[in-house]
Amino acid sequence: RVIDLTTVVAGPLASLVLAQQGAEVIKGEPPGGDLIRRLGFIAKDGASSTHHVLGRGKRLIRLDLSTAAGRDALERLLKDADVLLHNSRPGVAERMGLDADALRRRHPRLIIGEVTG
């Protein structure tokens, strides 16, 4: 099970490859949806074609990590997860407790992928 908290292209593409290889991918999106929903050609459903391509094979959930309830929901997801992918800006991951050291203390078997650049 892969928990995907990435946005734009590089991270969602990485989790798409994992989904295509058979992984269960759960994509957490902030309220209002991921930025990629608004980039490129917008389909009739209001989401971009890029979002549709990069979201294939993933289960999408709303996850507001700015709230305690959202962070609790993430912790419940991580209990059964094998991989976490995120691309938080420097410093943001630490403030949210998503830095590698904090995650390893809470979830020692979790594989952490930080997409930067």
N, C-alpha and C positions, 0 to 999 in steps of 0.2 A: 504494500500500500504506500502510495506517494502522496504527500500533502504538498500542494503547489501554491505558494504565496507570491509568485513572480508576476511581473507585468511587462508590457511592451512586447518585445520579440524574442530575445535570446533565451530567457527563462521558460516562457511558454513553449518555445520550440523544443527545448530539452525535455520537458515533461510530455510533449506530444510524441517524441521518439519513444519514451518509456511506455506510454499508453499503446502505441502501435506494436510494441513488443509484448503486450499482454498485461502490463501493470495496471492495477486499479489506481487511477489518479483522481484525487479530489482537489479541485481548484477553488481556493478561497478568494472571494472577491469582496472588496469594500462596498459599503452602501453606495448606490449609484452605479455600480459596476466598474469593471476594470477599464483603464484608459484605452486599451486596445479596441474596446467596443466602438470608439468614436474615431478611429484612424482608418482612412481609406474609404472605399465605396461603402455606403450605408445601404443595407438591404431593407426590404419592406418591414421587417420586424424591429428595425431601429438599431441593429448591431452591424458592425462592419463585416465585410467578407473576410478580412484578416482574422477577426475574432472567431468567425465560424470555422475557418481552417485550423487555427491554432487550438481551438477548443474541442476539436473532434476527439471522441473517446474519453472525455473527462466528465466527471460529475461536478457541476457548478453549485457552490453554496455561498450565501452571503455570510461574511465574517467581519464584524466590526472590531478590529483589534484595539481601538481607542477606548473600548468599554471593558469593564471587568467580566461581563457576561461573554463577550467575544473572546477574550483571552482564556476564560474557562473552557469555552467550546473548543478552542484550539488545543488546549492541554488534553481534553478528552480524545480528540482525533489523534494526537501524537502518541497516546498510550498504545495504540494498535498499529502505528505507522512504522515503516521500515526506512523511509526517506523523507526528508523535508527539503524543499527547494525554496529559496527566497532570494530577492535581489534588493534588499533594503539599502538605503544610503548609509555611508559610514556614520557610526554613532547611533543611528536609529535602531539597529538590531540590538545593541547593548541596552538602550533605554527600554526596549520592549521585552527584554529577557530572551531574545532570539539569537544572541551571540553563541558561538560554538561552545564556550566553556559552560555557560549557564544551561544550555540545552543538554550537554553531556552529563551534567550533574543530575538533571531530572529524568533523562531518557538515555541511559548509557549505551544502548544498542542502536540508537538512531544514526543513520547516515545523513550528514548535513551537506547540502550543496548550496554554496553562496555564489550567485552569478553576479559578477561585477564588470564595470566598464561600459 
